[in-house]
Amino acid sequence: MTTLLTTHDIARIVSAHGLPQVLRRLEAAITADFRRWAEFDKVARVASHSRTGVIELMPVADAQQYSFKYVNGHPANGLQGLPTVMAFGVLADVATGQPTLLSELTITTAMRTAATSVMAARALMKKSIRQNALHGAGTMALIGNGAQSEFQALAFHHLLGINKLRLFDTDPAATAKLVRHLAQLPGLDVQVCANTREAVRGADIVTTVTADKRNAVIIDADMLSAGMHLNAVGGDCPGKTELDAQVLRSSRVFVEYEPQTRIEGELQQMPADFAVTELWRVLEGLDPGRRSDAEVTLFDSVGFALEDFSALRLMAELAQGLGLGQRVDLIPSMADPKDLFSQLSPAAAQRRAA
Ligand SMILES: NC(=O)c1ccc[n+]([C@@H]2O[C@H](COP(=O)([O-])OP(=O)(O)OC[C@H]3O[C@@H](n4cnc5c(N)ncnc54)[C@H](O)[C@@H]3O)[C@@H](O)[C@H]2O)c1
C-alpha cells in the first residue's frame, strides 16, 4: 500500500507543529542531504515547454529511496483561478521500486523553497547581517508578493531573525494580501514600497520571487550595495530570468546543481565558463563561500530535486507521528504476483470495495 498525503494533511502537519518549526525541520533536513551530495544519483530536471508555461519532472535517488516531483510554472494561471506553481510527488523504495508515498507538494514546495533560501543565506550572508538581525535590524527586500512570498518572509523572520521587510509587487493586491498575512506578527516591521529600487535601497538581503515568462530585469547592478546577499528565486526556466547580467558579473554566484542552473537559472545569461560554486561545497566546508564583507553574494535558486526528496521524507515522518495519511491501493496487492489478471475479476472488485 502507498500512503497518500493530501493538502489537508500537510495543513494539519503545519498546524500541529507550527510553521516556524516545520521550516526549521525542513532547513535541517535539506542541509543534511546537501551535505551527503555524493551519495545521490542526480540529473537536471526534464522540462516540457509550451507557449504559456512549463511542466517539469524532477527525479533523484540515494541507495535507499527514489523521489520525483511533478511541477509546473504558468505565470498567467491566476487569470484562470489557478496557482502559477502546482506540484505533487512520490517517494519509492529503491530495492523494490514500490511507491511508498504520494504527496501534495504545492504548499510543501513553497516551504522547502523558503527553507532552501534560508539555508543559502545562512551560509553566504555576511556575519554582521546575522548580528543586526539578532538586534532587530536585519532588512530584506521582497520583490514579488505572490504565493511563495509569505513562506519566504516567514522563513527569514523566524529562522534568521529578519524583522524589517520592504515589499514591492507590480500587483498591489498581491502586496496587500502579503501585508494582511504578515500583520499577524507583531515583531515584524513591514514597509510597502513604490518600486523595486526603493525596496532594495539599504536592504541587507534581496529576495526576488516574481513570475513572468520572459527575461525580466527586476534587479539592475546599480541597485546593489556592498555586502548584499541576493536570493533570486523567480528565474528558473529558459527565457525566464530576473536579474541583469551585470548583477551576476558583480557577484559571487552560488547554485544548487550546476548542470541544471546553467540551463534554467540567471546563469543561462552567462558564458559556459562563468565561475559558480555549488552550495553543497560551502555547507561541507570545501569552499569558503563569501570571501569578504564587501562582496555581493548571489544564490541563483532554481529548485533542485534533492530539496523535494528531503521534504517528502520529512512530511512522511511528521505525518506518521500524527497518524495522518490514507493508505491507498495505487499498486494492486496480489496473493500471486504473477496473477495480475485476477485483479479485474468481480471477486477482486468486491474485496476492494469491502
Ligand atoms: N527556485 C525555486 O525553487 C522556486 C520554487 C517555487 C517557485 N519558484 C518561482 O518563483 C516565482 C514566484 O512563484 P509564485 O508561486 O509566488 O507565483 P505568483 O504568480 O503567485 O506570484 C508572482 C508575483 O510576481 C509578481 N510580479 C511579476 N512581475 C513582477 C515585476 N516585474 N516586479 C514585481 N513583481 C512582479 C506578480 O504580480 C505576482 O504577484 C515563479 O517564477 C516560480 O516559478 C521558484
The ligand as a Tripos MOL2 file, in Angstrom:
@<TRIPOS>MOLECULE
LIG
   44    48     1     0     0
SMALL
NO_CHARGES

@<TRIPOS>ATOM
      1 N1         13.6060   28.4720   -7.1830 N.am      1 LIG1
      2 C1         12.6640   27.6840   -6.7150 C.2       1 LIG1
      3 O1         12.9410   26.6810   -6.0760 O.2       1 LIG1
      4 C2         11.2290   28.0490   -6.9460 C.ar      1 LIG1
      5 C3         10.2240   27.3590   -6.2620 C.ar      1 LIG1
      6 C4          8.8990   27.7770   -6.4260 C.ar      1 LIG1
      7 C5          8.6000   28.8370   -7.2860 C.ar      1 LIG1
      8 N2          9.6200   29.4450   -7.9670 N.ar      1 LIG1
      9 C6          9.3520   30.5830   -8.8520 C.3       1 LIG1
     10 O2          9.0010   31.6830   -8.0150 O.3       1 LIG1
     11 C7          8.1960   32.5910   -8.7560 C.3       1 LIG1
     12 C8          7.0160   33.0400   -7.9220 C.3       1 LIG1
     13 O3          6.1560   31.9610   -7.7320 O.3       1 LIG1
     14 P1          4.7110   32.2100   -7.0850 P.3       1 LIG1
     15 O4          4.1340   30.8620   -6.8500 O.co2     1 LIG1
     16 O5          4.8460   33.1600   -5.9210 O.co2     1 LIG1
     17 O6          3.9960   32.9540   -8.2950 O.3       1 LIG1
     18 P2          2.7730   34.0060   -8.2360 P.3       1 LIG1
     19 O7          2.2980   34.1400   -9.6240 O.co2     1 LIG1
     20 O8          1.8190   33.6010   -7.1720 O.co2     1 LIG1
     21 O9          3.4700   35.3670   -7.7600 O.3       1 LIG1
     22 C9          4.3940   36.0600   -8.5680 C.3       1 LIG1
     23 C10         4.2250   37.5480   -8.3180 C.3       1 LIG1
     24 O10         5.2370   38.2550   -9.0560 O.3       1 LIG1
     25 C11         4.6740   39.4950   -9.4220 C.3       1 LIG1
     26 N3          5.4730   40.1250  -10.4660 N.ar      1 LIG1
     27 C12         5.5650   39.7770  -11.7820 C.ar      1 LIG1
     28 N4          6.4070   40.6200  -12.4080 N.ar      1 LIG1
     29 C13         6.8750   41.4820  -11.4830 C.ar      1 LIG1
     30 C14         7.7820   42.5690  -11.5310 C.ar      1 LIG1
     31 N5          8.3790   42.9370  -12.6690 N.pl3     1 LIG1
     32 N6          8.0480   43.2520  -10.3890 N.ar      1 LIG1
     33 C15         7.4370   42.8900   -9.2270 C.ar      1 LIG1
     34 N7          6.5570   41.8850   -9.1290 N.ar      1 LIG1
     35 C16         6.2840   41.1810  -10.2480 C.ar      1 LIG1
     36 C17         3.2450   39.1490   -9.8410 C.3       1 LIG1
     37 O11         2.4000   40.2610   -9.8370 O.3       1 LIG1
     38 C18         2.8820   38.1010   -8.7750 C.3       1 LIG1
     39 O12         2.1940   38.6800   -7.6860 O.3       1 LIG1
     40 C19         7.8100   31.8570  -10.0410 C.3       1 LIG1
     41 O13         8.5910   32.3830  -11.0930 O.3       1 LIG1
     42 C20         8.1660   30.4150   -9.7790 C.3       1 LIG1
     43 O14         8.5000   29.7180  -10.9420 O.3       1 LIG1
     44 C21        10.9060   29.0850   -7.8050 C.ar      1 LIG1
@<TRIPOS>BOND
     1     1     2 1
     2     2     3 2
     3     2     4 1
     4     4     5 ar
     5     4    44 ar
     6     5     6 ar
     7     6     7 ar
     8     7     8 ar
     9     8     9 1
    10     8    44 ar
    11     9    10 1
    12     9    42 1
    13    10    11 1
    14    11    12 1
    15    11    40 1
    16    12    13 1
    17    13    14 1
    18    14    15 2
    19    14    16 1
    20    14    17 1
    21    17    18 1
    22    18    19 2
    23    18    20 1
    24    18    21 1
    25    21    22 1
    26    22    23 1
    27    23    24 1
    28    23    38 1
    29    24    25 1
    30    25    26 1
    31    25    36 1
    32    26    27 ar
    33    26    35 ar
    34    27    28 ar
    35    28    29 ar
    36    29    30 ar
    37    29    35 ar
    38    30    31 1
    39    30    32 ar
    40    32    33 ar
    41    33    34 ar
    42    34    35 ar
    43    36    37 1
    44    36    38 1
    45    38    39 1
    46    40    41 1
    47    40    42 1
    48    42    43 1
@<TRIPOS>SUBSTRUCTURE
     1 LIG1         1 GROUP 0 **** ****
